[in-house]
Amino acid sequence: MSVRIATFNAENLFRRPVVFGIEDEEIRNTILNEFRELVGILDHTTYTPDDKDRIIEILLAHSVDVSQEISTQTILVNEPRGRAKLLKGEGRNIEVRAEVTGRPDWVGWAELKTDSLNWAAVKNTARVVDAVNADVLLMVEVEDRLTLDRFNSQVLHGQIGAEAYPFNMLIDGNDERGIDVGVFSRHPITSVHSHIFDKKNSQLIFSRDCPEFEIDVDGEPLWLLGNHFKSKRGGGANKRKLQGERVAELYQAALERSAHVVVAGDLNDTPDSVPLSFLLATGLQDAMTHPSYEGPPGTHGKCTAEEKIDYVMFSPELFAKVTEVEVERRGIFEFGSPFPDVHGPADQASDHGAVVAELDL
């Protein structure tokens, strides 16, 4: 029985934070860092005068239009109607309400402004999924389960004409941007274990989640541990180390339930990194080390060795059954030789390739 198992960081399916469309990396990182800072300040039990000044400073820089002609809005403070508010005023004349002394005094949250993806990019994402033709496909950076389902029925099947997946699953994770880890499967998904609440030293371990999907493949359980480790933007090395350690523990626990275990996703680090060392020490085998794989070493951008960050890793018994490994890169504009409808970053499927392995089970 032939089974294809893959992972693909789709960078959202229909809507994407506006900040990720900014090509200047320095500007993009500044916005993301200040967004994280704002989220942290807004969570303070008590706001100091400096906190209030910094809240307004960040919002004026990234949330309020600089002029009537040009909108630079990348960050929003979402305040539900009829609830206690954080801000008063409008435009550039805003301030924190005097009666707001901290987090308990208002209802709302900060979020990154999103906008609809170029329709060509959505269809190119579906083209990648169709080309990979996986039986089990881990999808990284997906908005929510209903979006996953709509993409499946309306775009993959409705627009591209590919066979729709009968099963899909996603649990909302910890990322404040709402990007999650889900799965498409042609085999029944029989259980899901979430790890969004896993902690070490009172710190949440997973930036998103490490969902464990149990999939019934012809009567045999296959466990897929899906991941999206902390990005290198703004550092994150210690967070990725915690994540690597914990996933190694979860993998070893899964091995006690089945010899068929897969760890997959965007691990945001190279094979020689500390986070990956924990996984490789368990005996997990990276699909791209299989003798059948021929191609560039990376999976992201120009696909150099430094850009190898996406993985499908197999338990020893499964790795012995791998017959072929490839990386689908035609959705990436920067790599070259893309799909005919990929003309630039705006309409590429993603800047990640999809890693796929075929197994004889």
C-alpha positions, 0 to 999 in steps of 0.5 A, spaced: 500 500 500 502 506 497 502 512 502 504 519 501 505 524 507 507 531 506 508 538 510 507 545 507 507 552 510 502 555 506 502 562 509 495 562 510 489 560 505 485 566 504 487 572 509 494 574 511 497 579 516 498 586 512 505 586 515 508 580 511 506 583 505 512 588 506 518 587 503 523 591 507 525 586 512 527 591 517 521 595 517 517 588 517 521 586 523 520 592 527 512 592 526 512 585 529 517 586 534 513 592 536 506 588 536 509 583 541 511 589 545 504 592 545 501 585 546 505 584 553 504 591 555 496 591 554 497 584 559 499 588 565 495 588 571 497 596 572 499 601 566 504 606 568 504 612 565 510 610 561 506 604 559 500 608 557 505 613 553 508 607 549 501 604 547 499 610 544 506 611 541 506 604 538 499 605 535 500 612 532 506 609 528 502 602 526 495 603 527 493 610 525 493 613 518 498 618 517 494 621 512 488 621 508 491 619 502 496 613 505 494 608 510 500 605 514 495 601 518 498 594 520 496 593 527 489 594 530 486 594 537 479 590 537 474 593 542 468 590 542 462 594 542 458 596 548 464 594 552 469 598 556 474 601 552 481 602 552 482 608 548 478 615 547 479 620 541 480 618 533 485 619 528 491 621 531 488 624 537 488 618 541 489 617 548 488 611 554 482 613 558 483 616 564 479 611 568 483 605 565 488 603 570 490 596 567 488 590 563 482 588 568 479 595 566 477 594 559 475 589 554 479 587 547 485 585 544 491 587 539 491 584 533 495 584 526 491 587 521 489 582 515 487 583 508 485 578 503 490 574 499 491 575 491 486 570 488 492 568 484 496 566 490 490 562 493 489 558 487 497 557 486 497 554 493 491 549 491 496 548 485 501 546 490 497 541 494 494 538 488 501 537 485 504 534 492 497 529 492 499 527 499 494 522 502 496 525 509 498 533 508 500 537 514 498 544 513 502 550 517 499 557 517 492 556 516 487 561 519 482 556 522 478 549 521 473 552 517 477 556 512 481 549 511 475 546 509 472 552 505 479 551 501 478 544 500 471 544 497 471 551 494 478 552 491 482 545 491 476 541 488 472 547 486 477 551 482 483 546 481 478 540 480 482 536 484 479 531 489 477 534 495 480 531 502 474 527 506 477 529 512 481 535 515 482 537 522 485 543 526 485 546 533 486 553 534 493 554 538 497 560 542 499 564 536 496 571 537 496 572 529 491 566 529 496 562 524 495 554 526 497 547 524 492 543 521 491 536 517 488 534 510 487 526 510 484 521 505 484 516 511 480 517 518 482 522 523 480 518 529 483 522 535 487 529 536 491 531 542 493 538 543 499 541 547 497 548 547 497 548 555 504 545 556 509 549 560 516 549 563 517 553 568 510 557 568 512 558 560 508 556 555 512 551 550 509 552 544 508 558 540 502 555 536 501 547 538 504 540 537 497 537 535 498 529 535 493 527 530 491 519 530 490 517 523 487 510 521 491 507 515 488 501 513 486 499 520 493 501 523 494 507 527 499 512 524 501 518 529 502 525 526 505 530 530 505 537 527 509 543 529 511 550 527 516 552 531 518 559 534 521 564 528 528 566 528 525 573 527 527 577 534 531 571 536 527 565 539 533 560 540 531 559 547 523 558 545 525 553 539 530 549 544 524 548 549 520 546 543 525 541 540 526 538 547 518 537 548 517 534 541 522 529 542 518 527 549 512 527 545 515 523 540 518 517 544 511 517 548 507 516 541 512 510 540 509 506 545 503 507 542 505 505 535 511 504 531 508 509 526 510 516 528 511 522 524 514 529 526 513 534 521 512 541 520 516 548 519 521 547 525 524 554 523 531 551 524 537 547 520 539 540 521 545 542 525 541 546 530 540 545 538 532 544 537 533 539 532 539 535 535 533 533 541 529 530 535 535 527 531 537 524 538 531 520 538 532 516 532 527 520 528 530 520 520 529 526 516 526 524 509 530 529 505 536 524 508 533 518 504 537 516 498 532 517 493 532 525 494 535 529 489 535 536 489 537 543 493 538 542 500 533 547 503 526 548 503 525 556 503 526 562 499 532 560 495 533 553 498 540 554 500 542 549 506 541 555 511 534 555 508 532 548 510 527 549 515 521 544 513 521 537 515 518 530 515 521 526 520 520 518 521 520 513 526 525 508 524 520 503 522 517 508 517 523 510 514 525 503 512 518 503 508 520 510 504 521 509 497 521 516 494 522 523 497 521 530 493 520 537 495 515 541 491 518 548 490 514 551 484 510 555 488 516 559 490 517 565 486 524 566 489 527 559 487 526 560 480 522 556 475 515 557 478 508 555 476 506 559 470 501 563 474 507 565 479 509 572 477 512 575 484 511 575 491 504 577 491 502 571 487 506 566 489 503 560 493 508 561 499 516 562 500 516 555 503 516 548 499 512 542 500 516 536 503 513 529 501 515 522 502 512 516 499 512 510 503 510 502 501 506 500 507 
